[in-house]
């Protein structure tokens, strides 16, 4: 199980990750309490659509990615709702994280801690690195912001891996906010506070630890 998260020094002025370790969550397939909350969030955005987050796009550009072709997960959610579609529903914990990502306009990663081995490092993916995506084909991560454990890469700000995906069997989770370095520590603290409060309200359990790298 994951014991620590480290940031490659080469990314220190590009990304400021916020990390939550969560334990004893109860993850149901569909949580009806989320229905009105997500519908209200969608309505607010359709009434006053925000622009894509320039700082997140800049974070992608600084590692050589075109954010209009490889979209951050928060922007993909925003574009979906702008088109009149609802936020995707997967399970209670994934739905909470998508809600936070959508409203805060920051890309998140969510992982089942039981399937992560040893220390985790956020670094640029190496040539040839890849993983099986969630409901997707192989995800190639060369040159992309990538989370890596003892078994290899498993997550990035656009799409995560099937190996570490959260399911109704998940109780302990790792939440990573891939915040751009331009985001202040005080704002990132607010984002982590909001995220922890929503997880606790919907899925129960408790925050074991947090860190900002």
Helices and strands as residue ranges (DSSP letters): E 5-7, G 9-11, E 15-23, H 33-47, H 54-62, H 73-82, H 92-104, E 108-112, G 113-115, E 120-124, E 130-132, E 138-140, E 145-149, E 152-155, E 173-180, H 185-203, E 206-212
